[in-house]
């Protein structure tokens, strides 16, 4: 059975920005990360090849994507990608969209592999997993799985005994939480934390983060925890979407780590500031596409009540489909 609709694909161009952004807002699973003012901040690093899908001349889906040699990716420069679907887009039509995408890429003749990173279900404004079924129908292979720790706010698991002890210590020290613009000082702590503990650097530069914060001030916020004298002990960058508060970055000084600074901060964020969000996503704790689990990092996040969802990557072989 087919939907009987004529499907066409249009490559995104700058003059389609208004149409793209409007569709993201009206889709079942769009977030501000999929808007062009966010996606295009690193346009110099990713060769954009985003697509708009029309069925009988009606826009029914968009796909944030870029190319990397023989790879067609959706989207390695973002936390997640995948098809954004109209509220009326059905399962059968989504199968046909996925098939049309593979045919489109095969006909271009330059790509060997489609890498597809669906949007995790907690970010959906309405159930939108038709693409996962369509991937199965197209013989996609799961190629990476990252585990993230998420607190479900309606029935949150209490902090562990260790986290509660650290929290009590911080409360006795009269720490303070601030929503502020002290990005440079936080970024210095972040860079030191990532280099010392993970031998890496932030995905964003400070200048990029400031640009994105300027473009999305209501969605991207910095929270810091300080001593009563104003010494910054650590902080976190929070991305907010309609249902989720997502932790993009976490960093702490040694003093903040030893004396419960982050416990104090996350107690406030989870139980006060974002208690009305459906989910509090503490982020992933893996490396190498999920094959290495950072046990210390996930232990901390599980101590805050986080439990697992997954961020997946699927692969379709365009040269030799099964």
N, C-alpha and C positions, 0 to 999 in steps of 0.2 A: 504494500500500500504506500502511496506517495501523497504528498499534500496537494499536488497538482499545480504548484506555484512555480513561476519562472524566477530563478535565483540569479542575481548578478552581484559581482564584487567590485567595489570601487576603492582604489588606493587613496589613503588620506593625504590631503594637501592643506596648506595653511588656510586657504579660503573656506574650508569646511569646519573650522574651529567651532563656530557657533552651533552648527548642527551636531557636531560630536559631543560638545559639552552638554547641550540640552538633552541628548539621548542618554548620557551617563546619569543625569539627574532623574530621568523618568524610568530608567531600567530597574529590574528587580535586584540587581547585584552590583550596581556601580557605587564607587566611593570617590572621594576627592583625589585619591592617588591616580585615578584613571582619567582625570581631566587634563587638558593639554597644558595648562600652566604648571602642572606638576610634572607630567611626563617629559616636557620639552626642556626642563632645566639642564638636562645632560644630553641634549641633542647632538652635541659635538662628540660624544663618546659612543652613541648608538645610532646606527643607520636605520632610521625609522621606515617601517613598511606596514603601518597600521592599516586596517581594512574596515570598510563599511559594507554590510550585507543587506541587500534589498530583495524582497519577495514581491513580485508583481509591482515593482516600483515603490514599495513601501519599506522604509528602514526598519529592520527587525532585529539587528544585532550589530555590534562593533567589536573589533578585536585589536587591542593594543599589541604591537609587534615590532620587531626589528630583525635585521639580518646580520649574520656573522659568518662570512665565508659561505660554506655549503649548508649552514644552519639557518632555519627560520624559527625565531624564538618569540614566545609570548609569555612573559617579557622578562629578560634577565636583569634589567635595570630597575625593576619594581619588586615590591614585597610579594605581589601576586599579579596574575594577568588573566588570560582566559576570555571566553566570549561573554560579553555583557548582553543580556537578552531583554527584549521588550516583554511587557507583562502578558501579552497575548501570544507570544512565541511558544509553540507546542513542542512536545517531544519529537514527533515525526519531522517537523520542520527543522529542528535542531540537528537531527541526523543528516538531513539533506544539506544543511549549512556546512557541517563538518566534511561531508563528502565533497561538496563544492570547493571547499578550501583545499583539500588534498589534490583535487583535479587542477585547480588554479596553479598550485605550486609545482605540480608535475609538468604542466604545460609550459611554465617559465623555463624549465630545464636546467636551472642553476642550483637547485637545492636538493640535498640528499636526505635531510632529516627535519622533521617538524618537532620542536620542543614546546610543550604546552603546559602552562602552570595555572590550574584552575583557582578561582577565588574560594577560599575556605568558607564553609557553610555559615559560620557565625557572622560573616559580613553580609549575608543576603538579607535584603529587606523583605523578601518573600522567597519561598523555596525555589532554587534555581540549580538543580543538579542534572538537568537534561544533558549538559555537555559531557558529564562523566559517562552516561549511558552511550552517548554518541561516540565517545572515544573507544569504548569497549567494542561497539559495532564496527569501528574502523581498525580493529586489531592493534590498538595502541598498547605500548608496554610501559609499565611503571618503571621509571629509571632513577628516581630520587624521592626520598620521603624524609622530611624534616619534622621533628616532634616539637610542638610548642606547648607551653603550660598556660592554661586558661582557667580563670575563676568564673563560675556561673553565679552571678550575684543573687539570684532568687533563692539559692540554697547553698551559700558559700561554705566550704570546709574551713573550720577555724584554723588560725595560725598554729604551727607546731609548737611544742614546748620550748624548743631552742629559740624560735623566732619571738615567742612571748617573753622569754627572759631578756633577749636583746632589746625588745621594745620597752620593757620596764626600766632597763638601764638608761636608755635614751630619754625616757620620760623624766627620770630623776635628775637628768642633766639639763633639763629645760631647753631642749632643742626646739628650733622653729622651722616651719615650712613656709616657703615663699613661692608665689607665682610671679616670675620676673623675667627681665631681659638680660640677665647677667650671663649671656652666652659665652663670651671669651673665657671667663674664669672656669665655667663648667667644662668647656671644650678642652681646656688644658688638662683638667683631671681626667676627662674621657680618653684623651690621647695617651696619657700616661698609663691608665688602667688597661687599655686594650693592648698596648705594647708590652707591658710587664707580664700580664696574665695570659694573653692570647697571641702575642707576637704579630699583631695586625694593627690596622689603622681604621678609623671610621669610614664607612662607605661614602658619606658626604664630607666635604670640606666645611669649615666654619662659614665661609662665604656662601656656599650653596645652601646651608641650613638657614642662614639669615634671610636669603632670598625667598626660600620656600615659606618661612615663617611670615615674611612680609606679604606673600601672595595668599596665604591661608591662615591668617591670625587666629581664627576661631577653631581651627582644626589641629594646629601644631602649637604646643605650649611646652614651656620649660618650667619644671619645678625643682627647687633646690632645698636642701636641708642645711641649716647652719647652727652654729653655737649661738648662745644669747648675745655674744659679742660680734656676731656677723661673719664669722669665719665659715666659708663654704666647705662642707664635709662631703658633699656628693649631690647627685641629682638624677633626673630622668627627663627624657623628651617623650611626650605623650601625643600620639596621633588619635584624634577622635572622629568616629563615624557614627551614623545614627544609633547603632546597637553596641558598638565596641569602643572601649578605650584601649589602645594598643601601645605598648612600650616599645619605642623605637631604639632608644639608647639608655643604658644605665651606667653610672660610674660613681666610684666612692674613693675618698682618700683612705689611707691606712687608719687614721683615727675614726673616721666615719664607719669603716668596716668593723673595727674592733669594739666600738661603743654603740652599735645599733642605729646608726644614722639612717641607713636604708630601711630598716624595720620601722622606724618612726615615720619615714616618708610614705612607705607603702601602706601602713596602717591608715594614714590619712587619705591616700588616693583611693584605696579599695573600699574603705568603710564610710568615708565621708564624701569626698569630692565626686567620685564616680559610682556611688552606690546605686544610682538609678539607671545606669547602663546595664544591658542584659549580660555583657561579658567584659571581663578585664583580661586582656591578652598580654601575658608577660614575655612573649616572644620565644624564639627557638633556642635550643641548647645543644646544637649539633654542628659538626663540621663534615667536610667531604661528602656533601649531598645526603647526610644523615647516617653515614656508616660509622661515624665516631660520635658517641654520646659523651658530652661533658658532664660527668656525674656530679661534680661539685656545683656547677651552675644550676642544673635541674633540681638538685637537692634543695638549694636555696629557694627556687621558685615554687617547688612543691610544698615547702615550708610555709609559703604564703597562701596555700590552698589551691594552687594551680594543678590542673589535671589535663590530660593530653587531648589535643587535636593535631591533625597533620597538615603540613603544607607539601603538596605533591607536585612532581614533574612527570609528565607522560611523553613518550617518544613514538613517533610514527615514521617508519622507514619509507621514504617516498620513492626510492629506487626499486626496492624489492618488497612491495606490500604482500602480506601473507594472504 
